Amino acid sequence: MSILRQIQRGVSALLFPARADADVDSELTHFAEQRAREIACTGTPYDEAVRQARLEMGNVTVAREAVRASGWEHGLDLLLGDVRYAMRRLRREPGFTVVAALTLALGIGAATAIFSAVNPILFRALPYPGADRIVTISERTTSGSALDPAYGTYEELLSRARTLEAISVTDGWAPSLTGTNEPERLDGRRVSASFFRTIGVLPAVGRSFDASEDVPGAAKVAIVSDRLLQRRFGGDAAIVGRTVSLDGEPYLVVGVMPTGFVDVTAPSVDVWSPLRAQPRADPNSREWGHHYRIVARLAPGTDVRGAARELATIAANPVAEFPRVPWASLQQGVLVRGLQDDITASARPALLAIVAAAAVLLLMACVNVTNLLLARSGRRRSEFGVRAALGAGGGRLVRQLLTESVLLALLGGVLAFVIANAGVGALIALAPPGLPRVDAIRVDATAFAFALAVTTVVGVVVGLLPAFAASRADVRADMQTGSRTVARRSAARGVLVVTEVALALVLLVGAGLLLRSLDRLFAVSPGIQPAHVLTMQVVNPDRAASPEASDRARQLFFERVVDAARTVPGVTEAALTSQLPLSGDLDAYGYAIESRPDQKPGENGAALRYAVTPGYFRSMGIQLVRGRLLDATDRAEAAPSFVISETLARVLDGDPLGQHLRFGPDVDGSRPWGTVVGVVRDVKQSSLADQDIPAFYVPMAQWRWVDPMQSLVVRTDGDAAALTTAVKRAVWGVDRNKPITRVATMEELMARTAAQRRFASVIYETFAIAALLLAAVGLYGVISGRVAERTREIGIRTALGATRGEIVSGVLRNGLALTAAGVIIGAASAVATTRLLETLLYGITRADPVTYASVIALLAGVAALACWAPARRAAGIDPVITLRAE
Amino acid sequence: MTIKWTVAVPEQNTDVIPGTLDMLILKTLSLAPLHGFGIGRRVEQISRGVFRVNPGSLLVALQRLERSGWLDAEWRDTENGRRARFYSLTRAGRRQLDAETADWERRVAAIGRVLRAEA
């Protein structure tokens, strides 16, 4: 009842202020009349009585104000008034408003966008129950890095480890889905039956795998992703219980994973099937290769370190029950890492570097806003002096300024939201391939609120300075134009500008280092001639009655594919290779050298294997150094021949040509030695930034098996990408049921290997340009302010005979002195902070003098430009007008 | 040489004790509905001139009490034909008066006890 009454009275007072005032007035009038009547009763004449009554009552306006101020609506009324006034002020200073709002928007927007992108990748828990207890286990190499473990290692840990509640192992799989529309190569994963239990997510429809389905020879079953269900099977969950054709064989679908489920270790995977690995396999089998991934869940009461300690003990103490092979002896121990750490390890340096850049930009935004507000408070001191003199209380002035600051922050916040949204979109579009958890990136409300709060608090605190000054200071002194506090404020602004210049330099150095690294990287010779080369992966998964028959059929198919590709107009050469440089393929084998019989196989490290058709070197443009290339004479029945890379040639003693080697499964001596017939230039396999590693080329026909998945490499006489359709059609002309995937030109693949550096570089460049602009605005503001304050002094100097040149150089010197101070501090901080970028640099150190020299020159140039306009204005000061104005 | 016209006794404080104005108004209106001037006059008379109410504070208090739902207000003609705003106590106002009176008496009694205490 009374609340309703409060609201109703308040609203009516707000809507009809005149009526409310009139009510109060007539009550007061009634008072006065009554009192006058009383006085008149004592015999005083009525006019005199009215006068006395008025006197007794005091100031009617004050009484009216008191009544008006007692309701809640009065506060709202004042607030609306403040808002109206603040909007008028901001409109009257469009330059200040636009620059301040844009600065805020830039800082908040960039910080929000970057944090939104990085948070789910590095910090937010993975979408599995108890995700922090899931770990990956890999073998440790001599250099301390991680190596994919072998199946045998998994078997041993499964039986011996006590600190793991569940342990699972998975292996790559790329089945071809046929029997429906177009043949498609799927991304799949072969997993142990324990996999889904280990990560804690079970199929939404159907069931998980049973242990009985994970043994050699078991019936083939599969679980599909919801994504694949929607895309290929019309979203009908009735697929469970039916069979699909994978690699030409029927698989019974037993489950569908929940919508949105992603295997974070392999985000593109759409189908899972049991591993069906051979227990206690012999050393030459696939099970002892380094191509598995072990995912485990920690037992209750243990942490990553506890598990690592136990597994280290197991690694150091082999038991007879689990014989190990020399290349998976666990001599260097095992690596146990949290799942999240593991999948983000490669992206972490670049992401932390861009987070740091965003933080610097946010800091610069704060400094710049502080600077702008300080300058403005100087301009407004007389205004506040006047208002204080007219009776405005300190609280009233503070409220007014608070309203202005909050309004400005809101304006900046709205713009920032737009920038953050666009920024997140741009980041996702720019993201280097393989960046984990890209699907989880959204604009982060917490980050936005945080950045907005930081800048607002800074704005509000700084914005309040003139109000405090006005409520304290001697009003008269402020209303006069000459004020001594100007010098103090100017010094404070000088410090802020030096800070801005220093921060801008840090970002510029970062951007410069990354740009120079990219330059250096692309100057590296990849060992191939990437122009005009088109590549695509061709898959022949078919199996015949025996492995030999399968190989013969594949060999025939792939030879026909090469012949078909050669007939396409515009193609000058075509060939196949088992692994393609710069594509992500990595296939290496241990080797033995005949002249070093005492050396154990694998002791030399591994060499990259390229099983190729003879035209490969010409197709890829790999240069011969010595001897001969592989040619049509190197058939299956001919003497085994190898071509080796320069790095491998250096490993051999003496003339490499004619030396005898064995590779991979042949090291055990069941096959004759092969002869080195040629040496070619090194080719970068995984990245341009890599060290060269040994490599050997073997004729496809002479290798132990024919790889079911091969890359077709086509050299063209024009635009390589333009021939895509024609080449695909030629391949499908051989067999229209064989999937073609991973179509890319070699130039695209080269660009992709630098994608992470390019990502960081683009962000740094963007931020550095923004920082440069902010610093220029800050410098311009301070120098203009100083020129304005010194108008009189400059006028006197001019009158005393100073030339225009002297005035201009004086102002420029002033600005450049601030810049120089900023540059020195900035360079020192850049030397310290660019450590974050170290892993992204290539070919230069982080103290690269060329980078420092060029960004300092750039900064100095921009600073000179920013000071030029105020300097010109100073030179144009007319002494007569200035002196008369005082 | 100046002549002192005023009597040399300290001037009596006629301010209402802070926090009691609401109670005085409610009590006054519990006898009969009145307009603002009448309330002030009645407080002055009953207190025998000890308290004098300033019109400004009275109107502020009346507005507050009315909004709290303890008073109703209505424009009416007075006996001498003028329009005035008449205030009357609501049921909630009466409860409020009882509560405030009880509280006041409790506190006055306590103050009395403190003042009468022997050293």
Contacts between the chains, C-beta under 8 A, distances in Angstrom:
chain1	res1	chain2	res2	distance
A	1	B	69	5.2
A	1	B	92	7.4
A	2	B	67	7.0
A	2	B	68	5.1
A	2	B	69	3.3
A	2	B	70	8.0
A	2	B	92	7.2
A	5	B	66	7.7
A	5	B	67	5.7
A	5	B	68	7.8
A	5	B	69	5.4
A	6	B	67	5.1
A	6	B	68	7.7
A	9	B	66	7.7
A	9	B	67	5.3
A	23	B	85	7.4
A	24	B	59	6.4
A	26	B	83	7.2
A	26	B	85	7.9
A	27	B	35	8.0
A	27	B	36	5.4
A	27	B	59	6.1
A	27	B	84	7.6
A	27	B	85	5.5
A	28	B	55	6.5
A	28	B	59	7.3
A	30	B	35	6.7
A	30	B	36	7.0
A	30	B	37	6.1
A	30	B	82	6.5
A	30	B	83	7.7
A	30	B	84	4.9
A	30	B	85	7.6
A	31	B	36	6.4
A	31	B	37	4.9
A	31	B	40	7.8
A	31	B	55	4.9
A	33	B	82	6.7
A	34	B	37	4.2
A	34	B	41	7.9
A	35	B	37	7.2
A	57	B	55	5.6
A	58	B	54	7.5
A	58	B	56	7.2
A	62	B	56	6.6
A	63	B	55	6.1
A	63	B	56	3.4
A	63	B	59	6.6
A	66	B	56	5.0
A	66	B	57	7.4
A	66	B	59	7.7
A	66	B	60	5.3
A	67	B	56	7.4
A	67	B	59	5.0
A	67	B	60	5.3
A	67	B	63	5.8
A	70	B	60	4.7
A	70	B	63	5.9
A	70	B	64	6.0
A	71	B	63	7.0
A	71	B	67	7.2
